[in-house]
Amino acid sequence: MSKFADETAEMLNEIALNGFTDDQYGSVDEHGWFGLILEHKAIITEDSQGFFDYGIFDTAQIARDQFNQIVSSLESLDQE
């Protein structure tokens, strides 16, 4: 069960649950799950404890760039 800090977090989670992420990476069982929602310029994440968090960016491109950095960093950790 997810734990939400506010209404925006709940709304973004609902979008993700309905399959409307533009990209996603990871698993709650590993480093956490990350989703990209370009329409809302947001990156969302959920950990193994069910805690849900998000970041909102000024543009969709900035959100995409940040998401790509997260993925790159996690892939580097997995290769160690």
Residue pairs with C-beta under 8 A, 6 or more apart in sequence:
1 50
2 13
2 46
2 50
2 51
2 52
3 49
3 50
3 51
3 52
4 10
4 13
4 52
5 52
5 53
8 54
8 56
9 44
9 52
9 53
9 54
12 37
12 40
12 42
12 44
12 52
12 54
13 44
13 46
13 52
15 21
15 37
15 40
16 24
16 35
16 37
16 44
20 37
20 39
21 35
21 36
21 37
21 44
22 36
22 37
22 38
22 39
23 35
23 36
23 64
23 67
24 33
24 34
24 35
24 36
25 33
25 34
25 67
25 70
25 71
25 74
26 32
26 33
26 34
26 74
27 33
28 46
28 47
28 48
28 50
29 48
30 78
31 74
31 77
32 45
32 46
32 47
32 48
33 45
33 46
33 47
34 43
34 44
34 45
34 67
34 70
34 71
34 74
35 43
35 44
35 45
36 42
36 43
36 44
36 63
36 64
36 67
37 43
37 44
37 63
38 60
38 63
38 64
39 60
40 56
41 56
41 57
41 58
41 59
41 60
41 62
41 63
42 54
42 55
42 56
42 57
42 63
43 54
43 55
43 57
43 63
43 66
43 67
43 70
44 52
44 53
44 54
45 52
45 53
45 54
46 52
46 53
55 63
55 66
57 63
57 66
